[in-house]
């Protein structure tokens, strides 16, 4: 004998429908929750990967490495660029419009410029402090002239070592320019380095591009010339320092500035054959004092 459901009591079909609805609802909620969780995990993974990729010259924690350290087989200079601000880099783009202050380079005798070159031999130096600077992608359109140090050399791009220190070029004839920093002529601290001397991978020993940088004094000139159109930037040396290779205060020379300056560093002092390290670093600081117009601008 069957019984009808009383008022407020669900029948068997209504109970079954309710159970099915609950199951479907729970399944949908689970799928939504799984999707949201997956998205959050993916976002977290991306954020974590971004945090792990610190900018060149900075550690993932934002700290700087030792200020001045040498790790080359002979005469290399490594510098921590972490305190410097980034800036534009010289490439194939059109030069920016500028206010030129003169149309003539300062006088110098080109026959006396015997240190430096184009680095035609390519990568002939190796060691922990050396970074790749040879190759088409490492070239710039710039050259450096320092009459007091008898320098006439191509400028190449250099990056940082695995220790986040600015690496030295893999050729002793060229000047390395920190490619993540300001370009010549731009506001800020244009950071460059070069070898004082070297021992190459073939065992040859010779003079580097900065062999006579110790002769440079305040008031001397550093000229950076663009070979595309012969425009040039003239920097006047304001400070010359000799700093112990492990002196942490050396970091002060590497910090970002509002003024347009150029900092050029090489090795000096006593050379330790056992550690293959020079005892001192020569730091030459110069401020931008002239912009030389290309011939098309100068008339």
Number of C-alpha atoms within 10 A of each C-alpha: 2 4 5 7 10 8 6 6 10 12 11 10 9 11 12 12 11 13 12 12 12 12 12 12 12 12 12 12 12 12 12 12 12 12 12 12 12 12 12 12 12 12 12 12 12 12 11 11 11 11 12 12 11 13 14 19 27 21 16 14 9 12 12 18 20 20 23 26 28 28 19 25 20 26 28 33 31 31 31 25 31 25 18 22 17 20 15 12 18 17 13 9 7 8 12 6 6 10 10 16 12 14 18 14 17 12 7 13 8 12 7 13 18 14 21 27 21 19 22 11 11 16 19 18 24 20 15 16 27 26 23 21 26 22 13 8 10 16 18 19 15 21 22 21 22 22 23 18 23 24 29 25 26 24 29 28 25 26 24 25 20 13 17 22 26 32 33 39 33 28 31 33 29 32 33 31 30 24 23 22 22 25 22 27 22 19 17 23 29 30 28 25 29 31 29 26 21 24 19 19 13 8 10 9 12 13 17 25 29 31 23 16 25 19 12 19 18 13 12 16 23 26 24 24 24 19 14 12 14 15 23 26 21 22 25 20 22 15 15 19 16 18 19 19 24 15 14 14 12 22 19 10 22 21 16 22 14 10 12 20 25 26 20 22 29 30 34 26 15 10 15 11 10 6 12 15 23 25 18 22 24 23 21 24 24 24 22 21 15 20 23 23 22 20 12 10 11 13 7
